[in-house]
């Protein structure tokens, strides 16, 4: 088993993160505590030249101190193949920029271990991958055909309409059966997005919370319940959802057991799934969050479990 020395983190700039709830910060801090050298870079610093993947990386030191959480050294152009691990952790949108970065990182994986596997991240969009488990999901439609969406709402009554490649609750709408704004909403979506949209059966259980379950190497290791604000349909913490401690139900354990083998086959070491009531709505493979909230409520040290898993793959 090779010893890990150097870890590069591809992320949104470290200056922009809120450390209280940032999983990338938690994962990186654990790596630092294990004695690994951290290097920071943003996706725009990636380059492909003569078959090698380079990035202008900065040595990074972290501190769990709000307002003084990082120090970056001078940037240095390095061949990413010289790194032991790359954490692929920038937030979506899952657009062509994101997809291109997975193509580049695929050139160095698995000799340099990229977490999560970049080829499978590219081939497993979060709101499409989940449809491989249709019997575990609410009724779901992916289309940009307005007639299909109207037919779906007529059948379902209330529905959720959202961008296929969005994140953080942005652009999520609850459309009721009597809502007269659907035509305008579809026009707006059509102007904003070239991709299909996703319509899902509205689940009233969302008022009790949208549970984020975290899995390491296909096994559930912790969960938080995210309760939406009173006047909001979204439970995402970015959109004002309130995290609460929770335990897994028998149904949620069943869902994890069902999807675990598929996650391991795809090299997904760290995944977050969203469950409302008895139904899974998304499988998040890009930059799932929740590590620090789970720990805050007395749950597992998921960062440590993740690095144990990473070390076992080296």
Secondary structure, DSSP 4 states (H G I P E B T S, - for coil): -PPP-EEEEE-S-GGG--GGG-HHHHHHHHHHHTTPEEEEE-GGGEEEETTEEEEEEEEEEE-S-TT--EEEEEEEEEEGGG-SEEEE-PPPP-SHHHHHHHHHHHTTTTTSEEES-HHHHHT--HHHHGGGGGGGS--EEEE--HHHHHHHHHHHSSEEEEETT--TTTT-EEE-TT-TTHHHHHHHHHHH-SS-EEEEE--GGGGG-EEEEEEETTEEEEEEEEEPPTT-S---GGGTPEEEE----HHHHHHHHHHHHHHHHTT-SEEEEEEETTEEEEEE-SS---HHHHHHTT---HHHHHHHHHHHH-
